[in-house]
Amino acid sequence: MKSEAVTVERFYTENTGALGLKLVAGAGGLQRIIREPTVNRPGLALAGFTKYFAKHRVQVIGAAEHTFLKSLSPVDRERRYDLLLSSKVPAIVYSRSFLPDKQLLRRAERARVAVFSCPLITMKFINMATIALENLFAPRGSEMGSMVDILGVGVIIKGESGIGKSECVLALIERGYSLVADDITRVVLVDGKEVVGSCAELTRNHMEVRGIGIINVAAMFGVKSIRTDKRVDLVVSLRSWNEVPDVDRLGLEDEYVKILGVDIPQITIPVKPGRDIARLVEVAAFQTKLKASGYNPARELNERLLAQMSQKSAL
């Protein structure tokens, strides 16, 4: 589990469209590190109270801060700018399409602090930027296996090379389900409790089918056959029949595998010629959905058997 360093440049490039960010000064500061996944309005710091100033956060200048700075004399304003920039803040964002004056622009260039302008109102920017930063700070990794969305159940299908993962995924896509990732699934921990899978942007919509080559799933089966990301609800491990001597025939014991520290239900399916693996994976997904709703058929049957045995022993 790892969490990559979040630079100002990464925050900027990955959220330019959603946040409407426009770099107006301080390009030399794009490599600064953002150390906290939230933003801060520096009103108190600009007024002179810096004891609890959150200097490791992206600073947002809204209407209140902008109006306050305009009300100051040029000398006093410069002093406040120097106070803000000397704190080594990662970046400054002006909301509501406000533009900083030349005094700040010159100082930001010298201090190598990136300054942005954004068209969003302040609170909307704060909300959206916080969500974006939390996503950037989230622990992430990768899992060897393909991922499919089966009626809302995100399933990662694992197995050794040549065991039939691609054929299984292709059969599921033909049945109307959606491909999330082929061969390698990128995973990210969201809100510390949910694991979300996706694929690399470069390989999105594509998958490899042995003997045929690379196919474009969206072009072949339509856009409904593709999902950009999905919560991971189940891991299915495909293993050769001979490698699974003890097959669970009842399903009373639940297996789990840890992904980014979260326990994900896992099912092992023995593979041999003649078995419809895609159908079995489909049923496993349906079973997971039933269990999530509180219904476990194996336990229900076990309880009925125990009740019947108890009645017979009482006679």
Summary of the structure (lengths in Angstrom):
residues: 315
radius of gyration: 27.0
end to end distance: 57.6
largest distance: 97.9
contacts: 958
relative contact order: 0.11
helix: 40%
strand: 28%
